[in-house]
Amino acid sequence: MISANCQTEPKEFRTMPRVALLTTLGVPFETQKIPIHPISDISDIEPFDKVVLLCGRGMGRRASALAKARSTGRRVPPVVVLAPEIDQQDIVQAFSRGPVSYSLEGTCKPVLSDLLRWTAEGQYGLHPAVLQTLLQRVRCAPHKESAPLSTTAPLTAREQEIMILLSTGNNVANIANQLNLSQKTVRNNLTRIFSKLHVRRQTEAVLTWRGLV
């Protein structure tokens, strides 16, 4: 079922944000009973749309364009990309101007529904394969490029060293050995880093520190 009239939404839709859907694949079956507003261009987004769902190949470029429009002061809802397959270039493009939610075609309806709700509320989710692709990109980057791209609070020189090693795939024991620290000291530093970056896990810390989410 597709709904384009937000003022007459069926009762079961009222717990879901209205979704502006831009797709090259047809309406995904996972969006049945989700209030959808089909659009053909980002200029068609309406004030009642709370999240944008981009379905198809090459939607990273669209996600980047939406983030660029948002940076100019235009009202643009948060974005979810639903791709048919892993495309590293598209993933990098999608994250080039800020965070998005990114999953894969075939995501079951309950998971997609939650993802749309979370994204509309300002949270972001990644399919595990997408997360691994982003982490691989970070780990394969030249060491000199490991400086943070985005932080919510300044890190100390020691914390920067730890994040450089963490982002290149080192565990706590390896970090402690390379920096001549105890593992307890490394963990204490990670706790402070997580607090500064407002994250809970090492993967989230790396992605946030690198400005990928």
GIZI-V52357 format. One record per run of one state. SS is the DSSP state (H for helix, E for strand, C for the rest). FROM is the first residue (numbers start at 0). TO is the last residue. Records with the same first field share a line. If there is no record, write none. Layout:
SS: FROM-TO ; FROM-TO
//
This chain:
C: 0-4 ; 8-9 ; 13-17 ; 23-27 ; 31-34 ; 38-40 ; 44-49 ; 55-57 ; 71-76 ; 83-86 ; 94-99 ; 104-107 ; 120-124 ; 126-126 ; 140-141 ; 145-155 ; 167-170 ; 179-181 ; 197-200 ; 209-212
H: 5-7 ; 10-12 ; 28-30 ; 41-43 ; 58-70 ; 87-93 ; 108-119 ; 127-139 ; 142-144 ; 156-166 ; 171-178 ; 182-196 ; 201-208
E: 18-22 ; 35-37 ; 50-54 ; 77-82 ; 100-103 ; 125-125
//
